[in-house]
Structures are given as structure tokens and as C-alpha cells.
């Protein structure tokens, strides 16, 4: 066997010939074997060589000390560790193996990690976006990385790491997991289902509602039965709401809140019944009547036939859009969302009890006096006596002869319930009384015996004796 000459500082490589707990023995082809103790094998020192090194394994080390008495060669791997570990790091570039490294520094352009006694630079462009947002909290934490560059230039070494393949793989796996979970959840959902969801996103015309793995679209028109200008006036991000699926088409879900609520008309029908009096606002005038808003977004019709009992009452000209009016409900039609209103239903019809007819002579109470004549009341209704019918003789001013509260005797010349028209005449009563008096006089005259020719010449025709 040819022995090599050894000297301190020399790098040797030999085969492990014996393994003890604290020491391994290496054949370095010299007069005696070399020894490596635990504290000269690695940093930090391992607890035992058992299970770490096997007989027959090649080990490279540096000669630290040579003695003759006793004859021994002390070896150390520590001076070779940095180079050896860098070689391992270089091998990782080829294998793409994922390793763990601890973050030492957080710089402006990236992180500095420490791996196998080498500094590793991880630029933010190759780091997960979520981690970059919270980069200040990464110091001292351990990250999984891939070494993508390990080069030596002169005495300087450059080691660059990346998490791009790692987080893209994680992202893809998470995406596929979400897709699978989403499909499972979607298959269980049906039109008509009522769910609890979270407001995940708010846009101008719609909000996105998130469930476990599925999202649905809530359009602004489905948020409320009432008109809203902005969704954010009603909903807020993160808010939990109940929604109903109103349409399921493929992977798309159309949602509604208002489908779970009573319509404004339904709420109105629940709170009101036929015969109730309500106060509303004139919303629109139409040829056949007036549209009245009786509650928010609830409108009813006051038909022109329901304006008044008085057919001559031009109620439409008395109100304008925006006026408040008090009316009675006379019909509710939930199916057609119709509400029929009436003004006259809440008013008394003075003509319903009128029994007078044309030709009747009645006592009328004067309500007002003017040059046109009198307005009088008979059986609770108003009638007119024209100035020409006040007397059978020509009179001057009516107010000189009549006063409010006077009772006059007059004959009915017109009594029309449908048209609320009542006309009377004092003149005709007077004329009738006058005629009756004259006729009585004629009757008295007629009762006297009229003389005949025979009576007049009776004496001439007497037979003379």
C-alpha cells in the first residue's frame, strides 16, 4: 500500500471504516486512520453519528492536527461545509426541490433568507401577492422556496429564490378545489330556494352575493319593491341577507330580496278594508278620473262618477296634483292590484230622502237672496226661485221683500233627483190663489137665477079678466 504524505490544512477524502456514537474513523491511506468528532462534523453538532453516517461512506475533510504520540490524525469537515452546502444549493437549481428557509431581512426590493449558511434573495416579483402586502410581518418566519439561481463570481456568491411555481400551484389547486366544491353546491341549489348570503361586491346596477362556494347576482331592480337609486343606500359590504333564487341558468344564479317581501299593494291590503277612509295625494288627472297615491308606490282610482253625489259638482277643477284628499275605499282587487276610491261614499246624499214632485206646493226656507232670485231649502235640498217667479206683480229688489230664514210658499216646477235640480215658483202659487178666488166669485154669480123673456114680459102676457 502506498501511503500519502499528509500535512495540516490538506483536504483529504476517505472511506468510513468505523462508526462510534461520538467519533467516526476514516481511511485516509496513511499510517493511521483519521478521526472526526461530532463538533467537527457539522454546525450545529449532531447528537450522534449513529443513523447519520454509515461504514463505507465517502467523507471529505480537512486535516486539522497530526500527532505522533499518540499517533493520530484529527480531521474536520467544518471548513468544507460552506462550499459543500453551496454545491448542494446549486444542485437544487436543477432538481427544483422545494426547501424551507428563514427570513432574515425585509428590504425594499425583496426578502433576504438564510439557507444552509448562505444568504438567499427572494425578489417581491417572485413572492405571493398576499405575502407582499403583509411583507413587514415576514421577518423571522420560515417560507417554502425553490432555488432558481446559485452562481459564484470571484469571491461573491449569488443565490436567488422564487415562490412563483409554489404559489401558482397552490393557486391552481385551490382553484380546482373551489370549482369542485362550487359545482357540488350548485347542483344542490334550485329555483325558489331561499338562502343566506354575504354581500361580496356592490356595483352600480347589481350586487354580488356569496354563499359557501357559489356567488349569485342581485340586480338593483330585485332589491326592493320600492324604487332605489343606489344599492349602497340599502346594502353594505359584508352584510348577511336572505335572498331567493328566482332563476338558475347553467352556473348563473339570479337572486331577489323583494321576492321574499310583500308588495306595497299587499301591505296596503293587509292594513285596509273596504269602507276605510284614507288620506292620499293627487298623483295624476285623467279624462275618466283622478289617480291618487294612497301609500308609497300604491295608487288608486277616484273615478269621475265617484266625485260627488251632485252631478254638477266639478270636483276635478277644485284639486291640483300634490293636493291631499280624504277618500273612502269602495273596492280592493289584490289580483289586479286595483283600488277603487270614492269621495261621495263618505258624504251624505241629501236627495235620497226627497219625496217632493212637480206640482207639489211646499214651504221653503230662504237660504240666500240675490237679484237673480232666492235659494231655498226644501226637505234638506237646495232649490232655486227665479226673480221672475217671486211674485205675480212686478217688484223691485228681492232683498226688499225677502230675508234669509223666511218661509215662503211655492210650487215645485222641476224636481230632478238625477240632476240635483229643484226649481220653484211663488208667482204660480199666488196666481193660483187669485184664480181660485175669481173662480169662486164666478160660481157665486152663477148661483143667482137669470131672468128669462117670459119673466120680463110676464105682465104683458097675463090674460085679462
DABEL-V923079 format. One record per residue. SS is DSSP state (a for helix, b for strand, c for the rest). PHI is phi in radians with two decimals (* if undefined). D_FIRST is the distance of its C-alpha to the first C-alpha in whole Angstrom. Layout:
SS PHI D_FIRST
SS PHI D_FIRST
This chain:
c * 0
c -1.64 4
c -1.62 6
c -1.55 10
c -1.53 13
c -1.94 15
c -2.53 19
c -1.07 22
c 1.66 23
c -1.31 20
b -1.66 20
b -2.19 17
b -2.36 17
b -2.55 15
b -1.76 15
b -1.20 18
b -1.91 17
b -2.73 20
b -2.17 23
c -1.98 26
c -1.07 30
c -1.92 29
b -2.52 25
b -2.11 22
b -2.00 19
b -2.22 16
b -1.39 12
c -1.88 12
c 1.02 8
c -2.35 9
c -1.14 10
c -2.45 13
c -1.39 14
b -1.60 17
b -2.19 20
b -2.21 23
b -1.54 27
a -0.96 30
a -1.26 31
a -1.96 28
c -1.69 28
c -2.78 31
c -2.08 35
c -1.20 37
c -1.11 34
c -1.20 34
c -1.35 35
c -2.80 32
c -1.43 29
c -1.10 30
c 1.47 31
c -1.80 30
c -2.22 26
c -2.05 24
c -1.08 21
c 1.64 19
c -1.39 21
b -1.40 19
b -2.33 20
b -1.79 21
b -2.68 21
b -1.92 22
b -1.27 21
b -1.72 24
b -2.76 23
b -2.21 20
b -2.22 21
b -1.68 20
c -2.39 23
c -1.32 22
b -1.30 19
b -2.73 19
b -2.15 18
b -1.71 22
b -1.96 22
b -2.55 25
c -1.60 26
a -1.03 29
a -1.11 29
a -1.66 28
a -1.05 30
a -1.03 33
a -1.15 31
a -1.13 30
a -1.21 33
a -1.16 35
a -1.11 32
a -1.14 34
a -1.12 37
a -1.07 37
a -1.15 36
a -1.16 39
a -1.07 41
a -1.35 40
a -1.40 40
c 1.26 43
c -1.06 43
b -1.56 45
b -2.20 44
b -1.93 46
b -2.45 46
b -1.70 48
b -1.35 51
b -1.71 51
b -2.41 54
b -2.02 57
c -1.81 57
c -1.16 60
c -1.83 58
b 3.04 56
b -1.79 54
b -1.89 51
b -1.95 48
b -2.15 45
b -2.48 42
c 0.85 38
c 1.07 39
b -2.25 41
b -1.39 44
b -2.17 46
b -1.72 49
b -2.10 51
b -1.16 55
a -1.11 58
a -1.18 58
a -1.95 55
c -1.95 57
c -0.93 59
a -1.04 63
a -1.13 64
a -1.29 61
a -1.10 62
a -1.07 65
c -2.07 64
a -1.08 61
a -1.10 62
a -1.52 61
a -1.46 58
c -1.04 56
c 1.57 54
c -1.56 54
b -1.77 51
b -2.10 51
b -1.47 49
b -2.44 48
b -2.10 46
b -1.42 44
b -1.92 45
b -2.69 44
b -2.60 41
b -2.23 40
b -2.14 39
b -2.32 41
c 1.18 40
c -1.66 39
b -1.68 41
b -2.03 41
b -2.25 44
b -2.16 44
b -2.10 47
b -2.06 48
b -2.56 51
c -2.00 53
a -1.01 55
a -1.12 53
a -1.21 53
a -1.29 57
a -1.20 58
a -1.16 56
a -1.07 58
a -1.14 61
a -1.14 61
a -1.11 60
a -1.13 63
a -1.10 65
a -1.14 65
a -1.14 65
a -1.12 68
a -1.06 70
a -1.15 69
a -1.14 71
a -1.11 73
a -1.16 74
a -1.07 74
a -1.16 77
a -1.11 79
a -1.13 79
c -1.57 81
c -1.66 83
c -2.42 87
c -1.02 90
c 1.79 92
c -1.16 89
b -1.91 90
b -2.28 86
b -1.74 85
b -2.42 83
b -1.96 82
b -1.19 84
b -1.70 80
b -2.74 82
b -2.16 85
c -2.07 87
c -1.10 90
c -1.95 91
b -2.84 89
b -2.20 86
b -1.67 83
b -1.93 83
b -1.80 80
c -1.84 79
c -1.17 76
c -2.25 74
c -2.01 77
b -2.09 80
b -2.33 83
b -1.89 86
b -1.95 89
b -1.31 91
a -1.07 94
a -1.25 97
a -1.85 95
c -1.36 95
c -2.66 98
c -1.23 102
c -1.60 103
c -1.21 102
c -2.21 99
c -1.56 98
c -2.34 95
a -1.10 92
a -1.17 91
a -1.26 95
c -2.00 94
c -2.06 90
c -2.38 87
c -1.04 84
c 1.50 82
c -1.26 85
b -1.59 85
b -2.38 88
b -1.67 90
b -2.36 90
b -2.05 91
b -1.36 89
b -1.77 92
b -2.80 90
b -2.14 87
b -2.34 86
c 1.13 82
c -1.63 80
b -1.74 83
b -2.09 85
b -1.74 88
b -2.01 89
b -2.61 93
c -1.64 94
a -1.17 98
a -1.15 97
a -1.64 97
c -1.92 100
c -1.25 104
c -1.23 105
a -0.95 108
a -1.20 111
a -1.09 109
a -1.10 109
a -1.16 113
a -1.10 114
a -1.15 112
a -1.67 114
c -2.34 118
c -2.46 120
c -1.06 123
c 1.82 126
c -1.18 124
b -1.68 125
b -2.34 122
b -1.92 122
b -2.30 120
b -2.08 120
b -1.10 122
b -1.76 119
b -2.79 120
b -1.87 124
b -2.21 125
c -1.03 128
c -1.78 128
b 2.81 127
b -2.18 125
b -1.53 121
b -2.10 120
b -1.48 117
b -1.68 117
b -2.79 113
c -1.02 110
c 1.10 110
b -2.13 113
b -2.25 116
b -2.19 119
b -1.92 122
b -1.74 126
b -1.19 128
a -1.05 131
a -1.24 133
a -1.84 132
c -1.11 132
c -2.80 136
c -1.20 139
c -1.42 141
c -1.16 140
c -1.67 142
c -1.43 139
c -1.58 137
a -1.10 134
a -1.00 131
a -1.33 133
a -1.58 133
c -2.12 129
c -2.31 126
c -1.03 122
c 1.79 121
c -1.20 124
b -1.54 123
b -2.34 125
b -1.88 126
b -2.37 126
b -1.90 126
b -1.46 124
b -1.98 126
b -2.80 123
b -2.23 119
b -2.20 117
c -1.03 114
c -1.11 113
c -1.74 114
c 0.89 113
b -2.06 117
b -2.33 119
b -1.74 123
b -2.08 125
b -2.58 128
c -1.60 130
a -1.28 134
a -1.13 132
a -1.69 132
c -2.03 136
c -1.48 139
c -1.69 141
a -1.11 145
a -1.49 146
a -1.18 145
a -1.84 148
c -1.33 151
c -2.02 154
c -1.17 156
c -2.45 157
c -1.04 159
c 1.74 163
c -1.22 162
b -1.74 164
b -2.30 162
b -1.63 162
b -2.12 159
b -1.70 158
b -1.22 157
b -1.79 154
b -2.74 154
b -2.23 157
b -2.56 157
c -1.16 159
c -1.37 158
b 2.49 159
b -2.05 158
b -1.89 154
b -2.19 155
b -2.08 154
b -2.35 155
c 0.92 153
c 1.48 150
b -2.08 149
b -1.61 151
b -2.36 153
b -2.04 155
b -2.10 159
b -1.16 160
a -1.03 162
a -1.28 165
a -1.82 165
c -1.41 165
c -2.75 169
c -1.55 172
c -2.19 173
c -1.28 172
c -2.12 170
c -1.47 168
c -1.29 165
a -1.01 164
a -1.18 162
a -1.37 166
c -2.06 167
c -2.28 163
c -2.46 161
c -1.02 157
c 1.78 158
c -1.13 161
b -1.87 162
b -2.07 164
b -1.72 165
b -2.52 164
b -1.79 163
b -1.36 160
b -1.78 160
b -2.72 156
b -2.48 154
b -2.05 151
c -1.12 148
c -1.13 145
c -1.77 146
c 0.92 147
b -2.02 150
b -2.33 153
b -2.20 156
b -2.36 160
b -2.53 163
a -1.44 166
a -0.97 168
a -1.19 168
a -1.15 169
a -1.13 172
a -1.08 173
a -1.15 173
a -1.12 175
a -1.15 178
a -1.15 178
a -1.09 179
a -1.14 181
a -1.14 183
a -1.12 183
a -1.12 184
a -1.10 187
a -1.11 188
a -1.14 188
a -1.15 190
a -1.15 193
a -1.22 192
a -1.26 194
c -1.29 197
c -1.30 200
c -1.38 200
c -1.24 204
c -1.72 205
a -1.18 208
a -1.08 210
a -1.15 210
a -1.20 211
c -1.94 214
a -1.05 215
a -1.15 218
a -1.29 219
a -1.68 219
c -1.17 220
c -1.36 223
c -1.36 226
c -1.72 229
